[in-house]
Amino acid sequence: MHPDHGDRLIETLFLDLDGTMLDWSRLREAIRSTCEGLSAAHPRLDALEIEKVNDSVWDTYWPEIELDWYRGDLDNDELGLEAWRRTFEQFGLHDAELLQATTDAYHRAERGGHTLFDDVVDTLAEARAAGITLAVVTNGPTGAQRAKLEALGIENSFDAVFVSGEVGAAKPDRAIFDHALAELDADPATAWHVGDLLDKDVAGAQAAGIRGIWLNRLDETAGATDAVPDLEITSLRELLPALQLPARSGARS
């Protein structure tokens, strides 16, 4: 049974991780430094060309394995190794030792680049001070996502963490949100979810009767067929003042 919220319009706040709290902008630096290292080992290869090919590899590889990664069937080590193997293949490289070294170098650089957006810590602290239940809802394998939270120093900032690889359902499937609501005994009418992806964060949350908030940090334009967010913000600093909006009346059918 849900508690009597009185005039409280927000009791539970779910947050996405990647692109919402974790700033991916330094990922490009990790890729670039890895390509420069590979070019140093093979001077005939141009670092910028390696980077271009690696980008192309990811464009085709990610759609193939996205769901496997969300389910936790593929970890980050396997993911990176295959992406770099395909990159090597484009240059006729078949050096297993160098491939492993390149993959390891990329993962070190990637982890070293994990940083929080500068609006995260204050937002979490203010929400906590207001008595709001905080939880992460993120897609990915358990080890990778929890390691990110630890690297960012916010692993203890939440009442719960829900990872698709653990739950067995990934956004936009409402099942991961239904699971989170049940575990926290939370009322969807007083729950909000904020994330950077309309198709996964907003659509999934709304399907479970939760307000879907689009964190549009890059000021992108939504497509005609995209989910319509209950609220659009460009910074988490805009979030708490917006929590005075009326609560949703219940789940959509």
N, C-alpha and C positions, 0 to 999 in steps of 0.2 A: 504494500500500500504506500502510495506516494505521500510525502508530508504536505501539510497545508503551507503553501508558499506566501499566503497573504498578498501583499503588493509586489513581491519579488517577481520580476519578469525574466530573470536569468538565475539558474541554479547550477547548471553544468555547462562547461565550455570545453569542447573538443577542438584540438588543433592538429593539423597536418604537420609533418616534419620537413620533408625535402622541399625547398623553395618557399616555405612558409616561415620556418624558424631557422633552418640551415641555409646559409647563403652559398649558392653554387657558383658564384662568379669566379672563384679561384680555381675551379675545375679546369678551366682553359689553361691556366698557368701550369697545372699538373701535366696535362697532355703535352703542352709545348716543351716543358723541360724534359719529358720522357723522349720526345722526338729528337730533341737536341742531343741527348745522350746516345740514342741509337745512331744518329748521324756521325757522332764522334767515333763510334766503333766501326762504322762503315762510311768513310769519307765520300764514297761515290754517291751516297744517298743524301738528298737535300732535306733538311729538317722540315721546311715548309711543305714540301711535297709529301713527306711522311704524314704530317698533320692532316693534310687535305685528304689523303687516302684513308686514314683512320676515321675521319669524320664520315666519309662515304660508307665505310664498313659499318659504322654504328647505325647509319640510316637504314640499312637493310637488315642488320643483325637484331636490333632491338625489337622490332615487331615480331620476329620469330620466337623470341624467348621471354617477352614481357610477362605473360601469364605464369610461366614457370618460375620466374624470379619472384613475382608477387606471392605465389604459393609457397615459396621457400624451397622449391625443388632444385634451385640453382643458386649457389652462393657467389659472393663477389669474386672470390679467387678463380672459380671456374669461368665466370662471366668475363673477367678481364683477360684471362689466358686465351680464350677462344677469339676474342676481339683482336688481340694483338697477333694471334696466329694467322688470322685472315689478312691482317695488314701485312705481315711478313710475306705471306703467299703472293700478294700483289707485286712484290719486289723480287720474287724468286728466292727468298731467304728460307732456308730449312735448317736452322741452327737451334736445336732444342735448348741448349744451355743459355744462349743469348736471349731466346724467347722468354725463358723463365726469369732471367735477370731483368729484362725490359718490363715484364709484367709486375715483378716485385717493386721495381723503381717507380712505376706508375702508382701502385697502391700506396707506397710510402708518401709520395707527393700528394696524392688525393687526400689521405688521412690528415696529413700535415696542413692541408688547406681548409679543413672543416672549421668554419666560423659561424657565429650567430649574427643574424641581422641586429642592428643596434637598437631595435625597438622591442626585442623579445624579453629581456630580463625585467625591465620595468613593468611591462604589461603583465607578466606572470606574477610579479610581486604584488601589484595592485589588485589583480583578480583574487589572489590568495587572501589578501587583507580584507577583501569584501566578502569572504566566505564562500566563494564560488568553487565548486568542484572542478578540478582540472584534469584532463586526460588527453593522451596522444592517440590519434588514429592514423596509422601509417601503413603504406603498402611496402612489402619487401620481405626478405628473409630475416628471421629473428636475430641472428648474430650480427648482421650488418646494421640493422636499424638500432638495436640497443647499444652497439658500439659507438654509433654516431652520437646518441644522447650522452653517453659517458664522456666522449671526447669533447663535447660541447659544454660539459659541466652542468647539465640540467637534468640528469637522470633522476634526481630526488625532488624535482620540482612539481611532480604530478602525483595524483592519487592513483592513477592507473595508466598503463601503456598497452595499447591494443595493436598488435602487428599482424598483418594479413597472413604471414607465414605460420603464425601460431593459431590464429582463429580459424583458418581454413576458408576464408572468404576475403576478397579484396574490393576496395572501392572501385567502381561505383555500386557494387552489390550491397543492397541495404542490409544484408545479413551481418556485416561487420559492425554496422551501427546498432542494429538490434541487439547484437551480442554485448556491445559496450553499454547500452542502456540497461540491459538486464543485470549485468555484473555490478553496475553502480546503483541499481534500483532508482534510475533517473527517469524523470518524466520528459518525453520528447517535446512537450509544449513549453518547457522552460529550459531547453537545451539548444545550444548554438554550435555550429561547426565552422571553422574558418580554414580555408585552404586556397592554394593558388591555381587550382585546375577546375574549370567549370564542369567538365565531363565526368570527373571522378569525385571531387570534393563536394561541389554544390549539388549535382544531380543525386549522388548517393545519399547525402544527408537529407535532402528534401524527400526522397522516397521513404525515409524512415520517420518523417514528420518533424525533423529537426530543421531549424533555420540554417540555410546554406549561405555562407558569407564568402564572397569572392575577394581574396586579397590580391589585387591587381597591381603589383609593385611596378610593373613595366608599362603601365597605362596602355594595355592592349585593347583592341576593339573586339567585342564578342561577335561571333558569327550568328547568322539568322536562326540556325538550328540548335544553338547552344542552350544549355539550361539557363534560366533567368534567375539570378541570385536574389535573395531577400534583401541583401545589402552588398554594395561594392565599396571597398576601401582601398587605399593605396599604401597604407601603413598600419601596423598594429596599434599605433598611438590613437588612431581614430576609433578603435574598437570599443573600448570601455564607455566612452560617452554615448555610443550608439546602442548600448545595452538597455536603454530606456524605451526602445521600440516595443510595441505590443508583442506578446508571445504568440506563437503559432497555436492554432486551435486543435491540432492533432495530425495524425499521419495521413498522407495521401493514399488513396486507394490504388 
